[in-house]
Amino acid sequence: MKNSPPHDRGIINRYRQYLPVTDTTPVVSLNEGSTPLIYSPWLSKAVGRGAQVYIKYEGLNPTGSFKDRGMTVAVSKALERHARFVICASTGNTSAAAAAYAARAGLSCAVLLPHGKIATGKLLQAFLYGAKMISLRGNFDNALDIVRQFSENPEAEIVNSINPFRIEGQKTAAFEVVDELGDAPDLHLLPVGNAGNITAYWRGYREYHTSGKCATLPRMIGFQAFGSAPMVLGRIVEEPDTIASAIRIGNPASWKAATLAIHQSHGAVDTVTDAEIITAQVQLATKEGIFVEPASAAPIAGLLKYLSPQRSDNHPFPQLPDEARLVCTVTGHGLKDPNTPAGTGMNLIESDATLDSVRSILETD
Ligand code: F0G
């Protein structure tokens, strides 16, 4: 059998029958998706009772985050209807993905970014992909409010997750999990910012369930940063704050849909502190060799929080069956945010350029 040619890869061609495209939709793709689902011996052992924990490493998408899944669909549809430019508000990753896919489609791209709050790698990406970058004296929620007002402009395609095609594309990550595991996991843990991704996964699992691809459905467990936790608090956070800049959001656009997903799946939404996030980010790197940005470490931090003996309040673990399967989505690559606090203690040891000098350093504790 012949291998499929490279232009047949990417999530639209892989999952075409589940997506809102036709044979005439121009496919704008960078071969996104098909990210690794990595078994974690460390976390599996920590959960115990024969549990298997897997990491869905979405940082290995073409622009380094899960946003590429939604962007391939949103930008393809924008091109199909002859939009002239794409626009988004972003904490960084959406803007990187929008800029890349717009470049690929030959469309212009404008991004509105909260001033001073974007990780360096993400800024560099959007800049090099050629986007017009606007630094807003305001936060993400202010930026999204402005972007929403472009909905009347037929030349503009808003590519935030309020664009339904974004959620459609992102649901394919759930398909991939089921395709690899043979069924849905018992729990699916992920970070929550604007709440589009948790909504998308739940939709993906449900659609696969309806079409008989999985027999079960997971409980969806979302984690927000402690200083940016509107869904946990049940109210808008006016001045959200966390070192996990990707999820520094006080009024999630998909709040309602995500609440429904959590409710229908008998899941939960909880908080993790910045300190817990940084510890989880470092541990995931040192124990498993997986480097993620701070926001992406939130579900790992959440899992560790539930396993901690100090934790006395209710959490979903007591109800877990033996040999449970858990999937944690880690949403963005660690290299996007090189100034993260986890890197501040970096210990670089200087050496003369001699074997003796290097040896003596290796022999000291
Ligand atoms: N993780 C990362 C790395 C993100 O960039 C985001 C969102 C999330 C998690 C949360 O996903 O919004 O679907 O709940 N980033 C958006 C952006 C807001 O502009 O890049 P969500």
Boltz pocket constraint, residues with backbone or C-beta under 6 A from the ligand:
constraints:
  - pocket:
      binder: B
      contacts: [[A, 65], [A, 67], [A, 89], [A, 90], [A, 91], [A, 92], [A, 93], [A, 94], [A, 95], [A, 161], [A, 191], [A, 192], [A, 193], [A, 194], [A, 195], [A, 196], [A, 197], [A, 198], [A, 246], [A, 247], [A, 293], [A, 295], [A, 296], [A, 331], [A, 332]]
      max_distance: 6.0
